[in-house]
Amino acid sequence: MKYRKLGTTGLDVSVICLGTMTFGEQNSQIDGFQQMDYADDRGINFIDTAETYPIMPRKETYGRTEKIIGNWLKDRGNRDKIIIASKIASKSTGLEWIREGSKNLGFDKKNLNKAVDDSLKRLQTDYIDLYQLHWPERKVPLFGQLDFEYDPNDNKWNALKKVLENLKELIKVGKIRYVGLSNETPWGTMKFLEIAKQINLPRMMSIQNAYNLVNRVFDIANSEVAINEQCGLLAYSPIAGGRLSGKYINNQHPKNARYTLWPARFSRHRTKRGEIAIKKYVKLAKKYNIAPSTFSNAFVNDRPFVTSNIIGATTMDQLKENIDSINITLSKEILEEIENIHLFDPNPCV
């Protein structure tokens, strides 16, 4: 395994991070334990979760993923060796069963304290290593959108300074160690960093956004921020929700797969343009005798702004293919062929 520094912290996180949003829905606790054991054996010390997991989010399963991770940490007695990242939901989630409902969700002191305390209880730990704001409170482009739509009435979100002050209190009492962002824009990231520097508040150490061969929007502006501000990308959906594995090509519907179970929800990486590009990337991977999933993850791993690549799997075979990407370095020739596909139709999925 390879490791990189998380922001300006002293933490060395594995370049492969284990994503867990399937735990408690597509995967049972037994499956989750097996995945975490294997990941641990392969040198992965970084696990990402969220209070809203598992996906698809349902009232009946809310928080179940964190509970599974907590049970594993307790059973294995290895909390000090594992770096845990979790997230607080914002009103953007629209989930009415979280605390007092989506209209009241936010990054105010009450919500942050409650969310952290509940996550700590489920995770059966005294602290969370990296606590992330899952979505901005303000209006930003959502899945499948690129354009910012200005809304003069969008002013009911907590001031960023106040959010950082609330997070500072949680760090001070030891409930969280470091903070990060998710689904954030270049403006939001820079603003948080600017305020933190000006008045000695916690700095954002990472930004968790989507990134893969068919969605390289992060390249456009966020990448510069990530590199120059030491606020690296924790890349999620590195194989576009499984689509870059090739398993959905020619309208296939694999059993227990995300796009089979919830086709309406996961439309972000299922577009006509995207399917054309995906076929090209799968063909390219096979040309070099690399499993398509391994190939796609290898591309993400070596991007200069990536701190860690958050993989996810529903089977052990998938998990092994994803983790095997750490041993693959794509040649200059392969990268040029990737770029040719990309430039023919940049970002066919967003």
C-alpha positions in Angstrom: 0.0 0.0 0.0 1.0 3.6 -0.5 0.3 6.5 1.9 0.0 10.3 1.6 -0.4 13.1 4.1 -3.9 14.2 4.9 -3.7 18.0 4.2 -1.3 19.6 6.6 -1.9 17.0 9.4 0.6 14.4 10.5 -1.7 11.6 9.4 -0.6 9.2 6.7 -3.7 7.9 5.0 -3.7 5.0 2.5 -4.0 6.0 -1.1 -6.9 3.5 -1.2 -9.7 4.4 1.2 -12.5 1.9 1.9 -15.9 3.3 1.1 -18.7 1.7 3.1 -22.0 3.1 1.8 -23.2 -0.4 0.8 -22.8 -1.7 4.4 -26.3 -2.3 5.8 -28.1 -2.4 2.5 -26.4 -4.2 -0.4 -23.9 -5.7 2.1 -24.6 -7.4 5.4 -22.6 -6.9 8.6 -20.8 -10.2 7.8 -19.9 -8.9 4.3 -18.7 -5.6 5.8 -16.5 -7.4 8.4 -15.0 -9.5 5.5 -14.3 -6.4 3.5 -12.8 -4.4 6.3 -10.6 -7.4 7.3 -9.3 -7.8 3.8 -8.7 -4.1 3.4 -6.8 -4.0 6.7 -4.7 -7.0 5.6 -3.8 -5.1 2.3 -2.6 -2.1 4.3 -5.7 0.2 4.1 -5.9 2.3 7.2 -8.6 4.8 6.0 -12.3 4.1 6.1 -15.0 6.6 4.9 -18.6 6.6 6.1 -21.4 9.1 6.8 -24.4 9.4 9.0 -26.7 9.1 6.0 -25.3 5.7 5.0 -26.2 3.1 3.8 -27.4 4.1 0.3 -30.1 4.2 -0.7 -30.9 6.2 2.4 -34.0 5.0 4.3 -35.4 5.8 7.7 -35.2 2.2 8.6 -31.5 1.9 7.9 -30.3 5.3 8.9 -26.9 5.1 10.7 -26.6 1.4 10.1 -23.3 1.7 8.3 -21.6 3.5 11.2 -23.0 0.8 13.5 -21.4 -2.0 11.4 -18.0 -0.2 11.4 -18.3 0.4 15.2 -19.0 -3.3 15.8 -16.0 -4.2 13.7 -13.7 -1.7 15.6 -14.9 -3.1 18.9 -14.5 -6.7 17.9 -11.1 -6.3 16.3 -9.8 -3.9 18.9 -7.9 -1.9 16.3 -9.3 1.6 16.7 -5.9 3.2 17.1 -4.7 1.8 13.8 -7.7 2.9 11.7 -8.4 6.5 10.5 -12.2 7.0 10.4 -13.8 9.7 8.3 -17.5 10.5 8.6 -19.9 13.3 7.5 -22.8 15.4 8.7 -25.8 15.8 6.5 -27.0 19.2 5.5 -30.4 20.4 4.4 -29.4 19.5 0.8 -30.0 15.9 1.6 -33.8 16.4 1.9 -34.0 13.6 4.4 -36.8 14.2 6.9 -35.9 11.6 9.4 -32.5 13.1 10.4 -32.8 15.0 13.6 -35.6 17.6 13.2 -36.1 17.2 9.5 -34.3 18.6 6.4 -35.6 22.1 6.8 -33.9 22.3 10.1 -30.7 20.6 9.2 -27.6 22.7 9.2 -24.1 23.2 10.5 -25.2 25.2 13.6 -23.9 24.2 17.0 -27.0 22.2 17.9 -26.9 20.0 14.8 -23.2 19.5 14.8 -23.1 18.5 18.4 -26.0 16.1 18.0 -24.6 14.6 14.7 -21.2 14.1 16.2 -22.4 12.5 19.4 -24.7 10.1 17.5 -21.9 9.1 15.1 -19.5 8.5 18.0 -22.1 6.3 19.7 -22.7 4.3 16.6 -19.0 4.0 15.8 -18.3 3.0 19.4 -15.4 5.4 19.6 -14.4 8.6 21.5 -13.3 10.5 18.4 -13.6 10.8 14.6 -10.4 11.5 12.8 -11.8 13.4 9.9 -15.3 15.1 10.1 -16.7 16.3 6.8 -19.5 18.6 5.8 -21.4 16.3 3.4 -23.0 19.0 1.3 -22.8 22.7 1.4 -25.8 24.3 3.1 -26.1 26.9 0.4 -27.3 26.3 -3.2 -24.7 24.7 -5.4 -24.9 22.5 -8.5 -26.1 19.0 -7.5 -25.6 15.6 -9.2 -25.8 15.9 -12.9 -25.4 19.7 -12.8 -22.6 22.0 -13.6 -24.0 25.5 -13.7 -24.4 27.7 -10.6 -27.9 29.2 -10.5 -27.9 32.4 -8.5 -30.8 32.7 -6.0 -31.1 36.0 -4.2 -33.1 34.3 -1.5 -30.5 31.7 -0.8 -29.2 33.3 2.4 -30.4 31.1 5.2 -27.2 29.1 5.7 -24.8 29.5 8.6 -22.0 31.9 8.2 -18.8 29.9 7.3 -17.0 31.6 10.2 -19.6 30.4 12.6 -19.4 26.8 11.2 -15.6 26.8 11.8 -16.1 28.1 15.3 -18.6 25.3 16.0 -16.1 22.7 14.6 -13.3 24.3 16.7 -15.3 23.6 19.9 -15.7 19.9 18.9 -11.9 19.7 18.2 -11.1 21.3 21.5 -13.1 18.7 23.5 -11.5 15.9 21.5 -14.6 14.6 19.7 -13.1 15.2 16.2 -9.5 15.7 15.2 -9.6 17.3 11.7 -12.3 18.7 9.3 -13.0 18.4 5.6 -15.4 19.2 2.9 -17.5 17.2 0.5 -19.3 18.2 -2.8 -17.8 21.6 -2.4 -16.9 24.3 -5.0 -13.6 26.1 -5.5 -15.2 29.3 -4.0 -16.4 27.4 -0.9 -13.1 25.7 -0.3 -11.1 28.8 -0.7 -13.5 30.8 1.6 -13.2 28.2 4.3 -9.4 28.2 4.1 -9.2 32.0 4.0 -11.4 32.5 7.1 -9.5 29.7 9.0 -6.1 31.4 8.3 -7.3 34.9 9.2 -8.6 34.1 12.6 -7.0 30.9 13.6 -9.9 28.5 13.1 -9.7 24.8 11.9 -8.5 24.5 8.3 -10.2 22.1 5.9 -7.8 19.3 5.2 -9.6 17.6 2.3 -12.4 17.8 -0.2 -14.4 14.8 -1.1 -15.9 15.1 -4.6 -16.7 12.8 -7.4 -13.8 12.0 -9.8 -13.4 9.3 -12.5 -12.6 8.9 -16.2 -16.0 10.1 -17.3 -16.4 12.9 -14.7 -13.2 15.0 -14.5 -14.9 18.2 -13.6 -12.6 18.5 -10.5 -9.7 19.1 -13.0 -11.1 22.4 -14.1 -10.7 24.5 -11.0 -10.8 22.5 -7.8 -7.6 20.7 -8.7 -5.5 23.9 -8.5 -7.0 24.7 -5.1 -6.3 21.1 -3.9 -2.7 21.2 -4.9 -1.7 24.7 -4.0 -3.7 24.8 -0.7 -2.8 21.3 0.5 -6.5 20.4 0.6 -6.3 17.2 -1.4 -9.1 15.3 -3.1 -10.7 12.3 -1.5 -12.2 10.9 -4.8 -15.5 9.1 -4.6 -17.1 7.2 -7.5 -13.7 6.4 -9.1 -15.4 3.8 -11.3 -18.6 5.9 -11.9 -20.7 3.8 -9.6 -19.5 0.6 -11.2 -20.2 1.6 -14.7 -16.5 1.8 -15.7 -16.2 -1.9 -14.8 -18.1 -2.6 -17.9 -20.7 -4.7 -16.2 -23.6 -2.5 -17.4 -22.5 -2.4 -21.1 -25.1 -3.4 -23.6 -27.9 -2.7 -21.1 -27.0 -5.5 -18.7 -28.6 -5.4 -15.3 -26.3 -7.3 -12.8 -28.0 -8.7 -9.7 -27.8 -6.5 -6.5 -26.0 -3.8 -8.5 -26.7 -0.1 -7.8 -28.1 0.8 -11.2 -30.2 -2.3 -11.2 -31.7 -1.7 -7.8 -32.2 2.1 -8.1 -32.0 3.2 -11.7 -33.8 6.5 -11.1 -31.7 7.6 -8.2 -28.3 6.9 -9.8 -28.6 8.6 -13.2 -25.5 10.7 -12.7 -23.2 8.4 -14.5 -25.7 6.8 -16.8 -25.9 9.0 -19.9 -25.8 8.3 -23.7 -22.6 10.2 -24.0 -21.2 8.4 -21.0 -22.0 5.0 -22.3 -20.0 5.7 -25.5 -17.0 6.9 -23.5 -17.3 3.9 -21.0 -17.1 1.4 -23.9 -13.9 3.1 -25.1 -12.3 3.0 -21.7 -13.2 -0.6 -21.1 -11.8 -1.5 -24.6 -8.6 0.4 -23.8 -8.2 -1.4 -20.4 -8.6 -4.8 -22.1 -6.1 -3.8 -24.8 -3.5 -3.6 -22.1 -4.8 -6.7 -20.3 -5.9 -4.8 -17.2 -9.3 -5.3 -15.5 -11.4 -2.3 -16.3 -12.1 -1.5 -12.6 -8.4 -1.8 -11.8 -7.6 0.4 -14.8 -10.0 3.2 -13.9 -8.9 3.2 -10.2 -5.2 3.3 -11.3 -5.9 6.5 -13.2 -7.5 8.2 -10.1 -4.8 7.0 -7.8 -2.0 8.8 -9.5 -3.6 12.1 -10.1 -1.4 14.8 -8.5 -4.2 16.4 -6.5 -5.6 13.1 -5.0 -4.9 12.3 -1.4 -7.0 9.1 -1.4 -9.3 7.2 -3.7 -12.5 6.0 -2.0 -13.3 2.6 -3.5 -16.5 0.6 -2.9 -17.6 -2.9 -3.6 -20.5 -5.4 -3.1 -18.4 -8.5 -3.7 -14.9 -9.6 -2.6 -13.8 -10.0 -6.2 -14.8 -6.4 -6.9 -12.9 -5.3 -3.8 -9.8 -7.1 -4.8 -9.8 -5.7 -8.3 -10.2 -2.2 -6.9 -7.4 -2.5 -4.4 -5.1 -4.1 -6.9 -5.0 -0.8 -8.7 -2.4 0.4 -6.2 0.1 -1.9 -8.0 -0.6 -0.4 -11.5 1.1 2.6 -12.9 -0.3 3.7 -16.2 2.3 4.3 -18.9 2.7 7.6 -20.8 1.3 5.8 -23.8 -1.8 4.7 -22.0 -2.3 8.2 -20.5 -2.1 9.7 -23.9 -4.8 7.3 -25.2 -7.0 8.2 -22.2 -6.6 11.9 -22.9 -7.6 11.4 -26.5 -10.8 9.7 -25.4 -11.4 12.5 -22.9 -10.8 15.4 -25.3 -13.2 13.8 -27.8 -16.0 14.4 -25.4 -14.9 15.9 -22.0 -16.9 15.0 -19.0 -19.9 13.1 -20.5 -21.1 12.4 -17.0 -21.2 15.0 -14.2 
